[in-house]
């Protein structure tokens, strides 16, 4: 994926991979700033909102990757990529906690 987003530019591909690692770390750390979900439906709706906000960015990144010429300069691409990855890691961790909270007590061990 990094090579496709970078349109074959090796150094840009390496930066994309490193930013992916950084974004995963930042997203998981930000997740710990969330309060414990007491209202599961509210937290689920908020998680869906984050996912919905990511959809247009995902479409733009797919369009950039599939185009013959890059749509964005390298700094702009990286500025789009980092929050996209952070929100993915954040939302994934958040959704895991919501699934565990929503499960019955006897099912929680199988989920976690």
C-alpha positions, 0 to 999 in steps of 0.5 A: 500500500505504501508503494502504491500511495507513493507512486513508486517513490521509495523514500516517500513509501518509507515515510508512509510506513513510518507514519503508519507506525507513529499513527497507530501508536498515537491512536492507541494512546489517545484511546486511553484518554477516553472515559469508560463507556457508560452509555454504550449507544452514545459511544457507538454512535460517536465511533460510527461518526468517526468512521463516517468522517474517515470515509471521504478521506479513504476515497480520496486516498484510493483515488490518489493511489489509483491515479496515474499522476499523484494528486497531492504533493508529498507533505500534503499526502503525509498530512492527510495520511497521519490523521487517517491512520490515527483515527483508524487505530483510535476507532478500532481500540474503541470498538473493541472496548465497546464490544466487550462492554456490550457482551454478557458476563459469561461471553466476555472471556470469548470476546477479549 
